[in-house]
Amino acid sequence: KVARSWAIKEHFRPFWDYHSKGWAKRYFEKWYSWAIRCRLEPIKKVARMLKAHKNGLLNYFDHRISNAVAEGLNSKIQTVKSNARGYRSFEGFRTSILFHCGKLDMLP
């Protein structure tokens, strides 16, 4: 079961390498068919979720934009928040975020 689920996951990776929306759609349909027939309920659940968002996934091939930068910034903000173990005010939290994420040069 583990090997089969790993194979299905890895076979989705080439989806992002296509340059044509039509070819990507064809690849997705083939992958989806395999994932739904795999008899592993967690994989089938993810496959259904991806199919529900198929139009959004295929929009990537029109614009080639992802939210990776926003997710990375959010991760950095969460790290700042957890390292501080809480702030007394929102202003202190905001200042800390701007300090750590603003790439400020502290040298005079």
N, C-alpha and C positions, 0 to 999 in steps of 0.2 A: 504493500500500500504506500509506503513512504517513497519507494523508488518511482512508482507510477505517478504520485502527486508531484514529485520533484521534476520528473520528465515533462509533465504537462505545464508546470510553471516555467521551466526553461524554454519550452517550445513557443511560449508567448513572446519571448524577447525579440525575435526577428521582426515582429510586427512593427516596431518603431524604426526599423531600418528601411522600410519601403519609401519610395519617392512619390508614388502614385496613390491617390486615394482609392481608386478602383482595385488595384492589386492588394492594398492593405485590407480593404473590405472583404475581398475573396479569401485572403489568408485568415482573417478573423472568423469568418463563417466556418472554414475548415477546422480551425482550432476549437471553436465553440462546439461543433458537432462532437469532436473527440472528448472534450471536457464534460459534456452532458452525459455521454455514454460511459463514463469511467466508473460509475458505481461508488464514488466517494462523495458523500454529501457535502463536506466543506468545499471541495473543488466545484461541485455543481452550483453551490450558493454563490461563489465568487463569479463563476461564469455567467449566471443569470444577472448579477449586478452589473458586470461589464457589458452585457447585451443591452441592459436598460440604459446605459450611458454610451452606447455605441456611436451615436451622432457626435457627442462631445469628443470621444476618442478619435473619430475620423476628422474632426475639425483641426486636429494637430497637423494633418497633412496639407491643409490650406495655409496655415499661419506659422507653423513651426515655433510656437510659443508654449512654454510650460510655466508652472508656478514654482519651479525649483528655487528661485532666488527668494521668493516670499517665504517659502517653507524653511529655508536655511536661516533667514533673518528671524523668523518666529522661534526657531530652535535656539538661537543665540539669546533671544530675550528670555526664554524659559530658563536657560542656564543662569542668566544674571539673576532672575527671580529666585531660583532655588538656592543659589550660593548665598544670597543675602538673608535667607530665612525670614523674610517679611520686611516690609517698609512701614514707617510711621505715617507717611503721607504719599499721595499719588505723585506729588512734585518730586520727592526723593527718588521714587521709582523711575519717573520720566527722565530725571537727570542722569541716573545710572545707565539707563538704556542709551541715551544720547552719548554718554561718555564711552561706553563699550562698543556700540555699533557705529559710532560716527567716525572712527579711524582718525581721531584727533592726534595731532603731533604735540606732545607735551614738552618738547624741548624749547627753551627760550630762544 
